[in-house]
Amino acid sequence: MSTPEDDQTVEAEPAVAGATADAVRAGRPANGTPLLEVRGVTVHHGQLRALDHISLRVFAGEVYAIIGANGAGKSTLLRTIAGLHQPTEGSVLFDGKNMTRTRPERRATQGMVMVPEGRRLFPSLTVEENLKVGATHARKGQWTIERVYDMFAWMKERRTQLTAQLSGGEQQSVAIGRALVANPRMLLLDELSLGLAPVVVQRIYGMLPQILATGLTVLLVEQDVSQALRVASHIQCLLEGRTTLEGHPSDVTAEQVEAAYFGLGAAGAGGARGVPGPYRGAGSPSVRGGMPGGRPPGDTEPPGGAGSEPLCSGSTPSSRGC
């Protein structure tokens, strides 16, 4: 049943005079309503404050990346946007409508669909049955199970195979397909690279242009900063539930990202907005090529090393993470 909060339309905030450089380069309109707006959201897990007054605006057609170390609050933010956590303060607006108290399945029918961390497939169901689950609350649109099969050439041939028998990369592909058949307007991607070999991660991210070409907007959470910077039109870094850096990838330096990621000092400069912080995070990911990135502490590559496994296209299931 619809509630007043479900259907309440909230007037867009007035645009700030003079669009910033990062907004222009990201294709953001100088005046316009964002597709998604998060206003001052605070979230608690019991007594723990997981998010502290987080705000963001995502415009149609963007790839907006939330980066940060393990425990920064990235997944909590995405789950709050999807309706799986309720904020203690603040609001979530989608296409100008207040969705803060709207149930997750109603958000899906409005066009907001998430690919969760760890895939969360039904292991006892087949590939096709998992895709049908995604179509349960589907909007009308161009994405069908057959179109997903067209995108992932291996999938149709193995549609009757249990997802428990698939490799990690194949499961991630099914999770993406399950979200696409819901015909979202905005795709929420939570840690696509988690547990996958780098070559597989690159190829999965290589599908983004195809997805974006259909008119989708993407909000992604990613611990691998190098990957996020390659694909995003806008980034926002979190540390202990607070924003430490925000801007267009071309406006931030490796030093600024590192400072924001680890909380080493003031990160903002130029077109980026930074927040200083004293935190030095034990167990944060290593810095590769001047950028924080990679895997959580203790996480390892699949057997055979990085890049040793093909992209989930064979007819034989793999027992390794793809």
PyMOL commands that set and color helices and strands:
alter all, ss='L'
color gray80, all
select helices_A, chain A and resi 4-7+21-25+74-82+104-110+127-134+145-151+163-165+168-180+198-205+208-212+225-231+249-251+254-262
alter helices_A, ss='H'
color red, helices_A
select strands_A, chain A and resi 36-45+48-58+63-67+89-94+97-98+112-115+186-190+217-222+234-239+242-247+273-274+287-288+291-292
alter strands_A, ss='S'
color yellow, strands_A
deselect
rebuild
show_as cartoon
